[in-house]
């Protein structure tokens, strides 16, 4: 199950990256901000999962 969550978080980061790039190209500031927040959320989830796994051991 850990692999499923890891993939899900990485997909969220990639989706955020694409959304942010699309916002830059189109000049849509709202898309840029939403993409950045998706990236940050995905990275925080990854960090939280890594910390949780480290404390389990």
VEXDREN-2710 file (C-alpha; in Angstrom, 1 decimal):
% VEXDREN-2710
k/r/px/py/pz
1/UNK/0.0/0.0/0.0
2/UNK/2.9/2.3/0.5
3/UNK/3.8/2.1/-3.1
4/UNK/0.3/3.1/-4.1
5/UNK/0.5/6.3/-1.9
6/UNK/4.0/7.1/-3.1
7/UNK/2.9/6.9/-6.7
8/UNK/-0.2/9.0/-5.9
9/UNK/1.9/11.7/-4.3
10/UNK/4.3/11.8/-7.2
11/UNK/1.5/12.1/-9.7
12/UNK/0.1/15.0/-7.7
13/UNK/3.5/16.7/-7.9
14/UNK/3.8/16.2/-11.6
15/UNK/0.2/17.4/-12.2
16/UNK/1.0/20.5/-10.2
17/UNK/4.1/21.1/-12.2
18/UNK/2.2/20.8/-15.5
19/UNK/-0.6/23.0/-14.2
20/UNK/1.9/25.7/-13.1
21/UNK/3.7/25.6/-16.5
22/UNK/0.3/25.9/-18.3
23/UNK/-0.5/28.9/-16.2
24/UNK/2.8/30.5/-17.1
25/UNK/2.4/29.9/-20.8
26/UNK/-1.2/31.1/-20.9
27/UNK/-0.7/34.0/-18.5
28/UNK/-3.3/32.6/-16.1
29/UNK/-2.1/33.5/-12.6
30/UNK/-4.7/31.4/-10.9
31/UNK/-3.5/28.2/-12.7
32/UNK/0.1/29.0/-11.6
33/UNK/-0.9/29.3/-8.0
34/UNK/-3.1/26.2/-8.1
35/UNK/-0.2/24.3/-9.7
36/UNK/2.3/25.5/-7.0
37/UNK/-0.1/24.4/-4.2
38/UNK/-0.5/21.0/-5.8
39/UNK/3.3/20.6/-5.9
40/UNK/3.7/21.7/-2.4
41/UNK/0.9/19.4/-1.1
42/UNK/2.4/16.4/-2.9
43/UNK/5.9/17.1/-1.6
44/UNK/4.6/17.5/2.0
45/UNK/2.7/14.2/1.8
46/UNK/5.8/12.5/0.6
47/UNK/7.9/14.0/3.4
48/UNK/5.2/13.0/6.0
49/UNK/5.2/9.4/4.7
50/UNK/9.0/9.2/4.8
51/UNK/9.0/10.5/8.4
52/UNK/6.3/8.1/9.4
53/UNK/8.2/5.2/7.9
54/UNK/11.4/6.3/9.7
55/UNK/9.7/6.3/13.1
56/UNK/8.2/2.9/12.5
57/UNK/11.6/1.3/12.3
END
